[in-house]
Amino acid sequence: MGPARRCDARRVAEIVFLLLAGIAAGALNAAGGGGTFLALPALVAAGLPPVTANAASTVALVPGAVVGAWVYRREVVPVGVTSTTALTVTSMVGGAIGAGLLLALPSESFDVAVPWLLAFATVVLTFGRRLSTLLRNAAGRTLRLGPRPILIGQFVLAMYGGYFGGAVGILMMALWGVGLGLDVAKSNPMRVRQLSAVYATATVLFLVASDVLAHPLPLLAMLVGGVAGGYGGAHLVRRLPPGILRGTILVTAVTMTILYFLRG
């Protein structure tokens, strides 16, 4: 096999790998969060710089998030008395600011921060719900936060989502669970909607101001996979036991975090 043929075979294998990673990432995002743990390392492994890979993963996964939001459109439950429109606008603005920070800050800062961001997100995935329960029990009752603190918290989380995004959906549900006592299962459709809002505005900025379009094949492969995974994951989550889904996400998060620390 000549060098050109070996190069073509390697490129095909890389595209198939990114397509499968996109399917898995889109499914994880629709099912409960964690797609970043697959999409970001897969794009870095394909040769993209970490900042570009992070931007590309957001761009590639936003259609899947939108598809997931459409599947859940009839199941969205309001977050307390907070206006759904206000919550969505807050997510969009925060996502844009977070994406701007990613592009404005030195890329070396993100390279150093990635393993720690993954570790933080993994801890949130592992202990977030348990911590929510402990906080509610410590308060002796369910807190009833008004619209203002909910929107402030949503804005901070949306900025984090635009900058990195790992486990941001879990953080949203933790905020709503602790502050309003919302059930995790019932709040999942709203989580998917808010994730799509965060990612959508971040995507616009990344397409205009980053170099993600300089890598069209990896981006397209991840995007197609993300759409398929987002649609399938939103339907699959209704059929599989929550424990299996949560276990899959946690195993993925822990594995990718360890690999990133070893890589660094």
C-alpha positions in Angstrom: 0.0 0.0 0.0 1.5 3.3 -1.1 1.8 6.4 1.1 -1.2 8.2 -0.5 -3.4 5.2 0.0 -2.3 4.8 3.6 -3.1 8.5 4.1 -6.6 8.1 2.6 -7.3 5.0 4.8 -6.2 6.9 7.9 -8.4 9.8 7.0 -11.4 7.5 6.4 -10.8 5.8 9.8 -10.5 9.2 11.5 -13.8 10.4 10.0 -15.6 7.2 11.0 -14.1 7.6 14.5 -15.4 11.2 14.8 -18.8 10.2 13.4 -19.2 7.5 16.1 -17.9 9.8 18.8 -20.5 12.4 17.6 -23.3 9.8 17.8 -22.3 8.9 21.3 -21.8 12.5 22.4 -25.1 13.6 21.0 -26.9 10.6 22.7 -25.2 11.4 26.1 -26.2 15.1 25.9 -29.8 14.1 25.1 -29.9 11.5 27.8 -28.5 13.4 30.7 -25.3 15.3 29.8 -21.7 14.4 29.3 -21.2 14.7 25.5 -18.3 17.1 26.0 -16.3 14.2 27.6 -16.4 12.4 24.3 -16.5 15.2 21.7 -13.6 17.3 22.9 -11.0 14.5 23.3 -12.0 12.9 20.0 -11.4 16.2 18.1 -8.1 16.7 19.9 -7.1 13.2 18.9 -8.0 14.1 15.3 -5.4 16.9 15.5 -7.3 20.0 16.4 -5.8 22.4 19.0 -7.7 22.2 22.3 -9.4 25.6 22.0 -10.5 24.9 18.4 -11.6 21.4 19.4 -13.7 22.9 22.2 -15.3 25.4 19.8 -15.8 22.7 17.2 -17.5 20.3 19.7 -20.0 23.0 20.6 -20.7 23.8 16.9 -21.0 20.2 16.1 -23.3 19.3 19.0 -25.7 22.2 18.9 -27.9 20.7 16.1 -28.2 17.5 18.2 -29.2 19.6 21.2 -31.8 21.4 19.1 -33.2 18.1 17.8 -33.3 16.8 21.4 -35.2 20.0 22.5 -37.7 19.4 19.7 -38.3 15.8 20.7 -39.0 17.0 24.3 -41.0 20.1 23.2 -44.3 18.9 24.8 -42.7 17.9 28.1 -41.0 21.1 29.1 -41.9 22.1 32.7 -41.3 25.8 33.8 -38.6 26.4 36.4 -40.8 27.6 39.2 -42.3 31.0 38.5 -39.4 32.1 36.3 -40.4 33.0 32.8 -39.2 30.4 30.3 -38.5 33.1 27.8 -36.3 35.0 30.4 -34.5 31.8 31.3 -33.8 31.1 27.6 -32.6 34.6 26.9 -30.3 34.5 29.9 -28.8 31.2 28.7 -28.2 32.7 25.3 -26.5 35.8 26.6 -24.4 33.9 29.1 -23.4 31.3 26.5 -22.2 34.1 24.1 -20.1 35.7 26.9 -18.6 32.4 27.8 -17.7 31.7 24.2 -16.2 35.2 24.0 -14.0 34.5 27.0 -12.8 31.2 25.4 -11.7 33.1 22.3 -10.3 36.2 24.1 -8.2 34.5 26.7 -4.8 32.9 25.8 -5.1 29.4 24.4 -2.4 28.3 26.9 -4.8 29.1 29.7 -7.4 26.7 28.3 -4.9 24.0 27.6 -3.9 24.1 31.3 -7.4 24.3 32.5 -9.0 21.5 30.5 -8.0 18.6 32.7 -9.2 20.5 35.8 -12.4 21.5 34.1 -13.0 17.8 33.2 -12.2 16.8 36.8 -14.6 19.4 38.2 -17.3 18.3 35.8 -16.7 14.7 36.7 -17.1 15.5 40.4 -20.4 17.3 39.6 -21.6 14.3 37.6 -20.7 11.9 40.4 -21.9 13.9 43.5 -24.2 16.6 42.2 -27.5 15.0 42.9 -26.4 13.7 46.3 -25.2 17.2 47.2 -28.5 18.6 46.2 -30.3 16.2 48.5 -27.9 17.0 51.4 -28.5 20.7 50.9 -32.2 20.3 50.9 -32.1 18.1 54.0 -29.8 20.6 55.7 -32.2 23.4 55.0 -35.0 21.3 56.5 -37.2 22.2 53.6 -37.1 22.9 49.9 -35.9 26.4 49.1 -38.1 28.6 47.0 -35.8 30.9 45.1 -37.4 33.7 43.2 -36.9 34.5 39.5 -33.9 36.9 40.2 -31.5 34.4 41.9 -32.5 31.7 39.5 -31.7 33.9 36.5 -28.4 35.0 38.1 -27.4 31.4 38.7 -28.5 30.5 35.2 -26.4 33.3 33.7 -23.2 32.1 35.6 -23.8 28.5 34.4 -24.5 29.6 30.9 -21.1 31.4 30.8 -19.4 28.3 32.0 -21.3 26.4 29.3 -20.2 28.7 26.6 -16.6 28.5 27.8 -16.4 24.8 28.4 -19.7 23.1 28.9 -18.8 19.9 30.7 -21.6 18.8 33.1 -23.3 22.2 32.7 -26.7 20.4 32.3 -26.2 18.6 35.6 -25.3 21.9 37.3 -28.5 23.4 35.9 -30.6 20.6 37.3 -28.8 20.9 40.6 -29.6 24.6 40.8 -33.2 24.0 40.0 -33.4 21.0 42.4 -31.9 22.8 45.4 -33.5 26.1 44.7 -37.0 24.9 43.7 -37.2 21.2 44.5 -37.7 20.3 40.8 -37.7 16.6 40.0 -34.7 15.6 37.9 -36.7 13.6 35.4 -39.3 16.4 34.9 -36.6 19.1 34.5 -34.6 17.2 31.9 -36.6 18.6 28.9 -36.0 22.1 30.2 -32.3 21.2 30.6 -32.1 20.2 27.0 -33.8 23.4 25.9 -31.4 25.6 27.9 -28.4 23.7 26.6 -29.5 24.3 23.1 -29.8 28.0 23.8 -26.3 28.2 25.4 -24.8 26.3 22.5 -26.6 28.1 19.8 -25.3 31.6 20.7 -21.8 30.2 21.4 -21.9 28.5 18.0 -22.7 31.8 16.2 -19.6 33.4 17.8 -17.4 30.4 17.1 -18.4 30.3 13.5 -17.6 34.0 13.1 -14.5 34.5 15.2 -12.8 31.1 15.5 -11.1 28.8 13.0 -13.5 25.9 13.3 -14.4 26.2 9.6 -10.8 25.5 8.7 -11.4 21.9 9.7 -14.5 21.0 7.7 -14.3 17.2 7.6 -13.9 16.6 11.3 -16.6 19.2 12.0 -19.0 17.7 9.6 -18.4 14.1 10.9 -19.0 15.2 14.5 -22.0 17.3 13.5 -23.8 14.4 11.6 -23.1 12.1 14.4 -24.3 14.6 17.0 -27.6 15.0 15.2 -28.2 11.3 14.9 -27.2 10.8 18.5 -29.3 13.7 19.8 -32.4 12.3 18.1 -31.8 8.7 19.1 -30.7 9.6 22.6 -33.8 11.6 23.4 -35.9 8.6 22.5 -33.6 6.1 24.1 -33.7 7.9 27.5 -37.4 7.0 27.8 -36.7 3.3 27.5 -33.5 2.6 29.5 -33.3 2.6 33.3 -31.8 5.9 34.6 -29.1 3.9 36.4 -27.7 2.5 33.2 -27.6 5.9 31.6 -26.0 7.6 34.6 -23.5 4.8 34.9 -22.5 5.2 31.2 -22.0 8.9 31.6 -19.9 8.6 34.7 -17.7 5.9 33.3 -17.1 8.1 30.2 -16.4 11.1 32.3 -13.9 9.4 34.6 -12.1 7.7 31.8 -11.7 10.8 29.7 -10.6 12.9 32.7 -7.8 10.3 33.6 -6.7 10.2 30.0 -6.4 13.9 29.8 -4.3 14.1 33.0 -2.1 11.4 31.6 -1.8 13.2 28.3 -0.8 16.4 30.0 
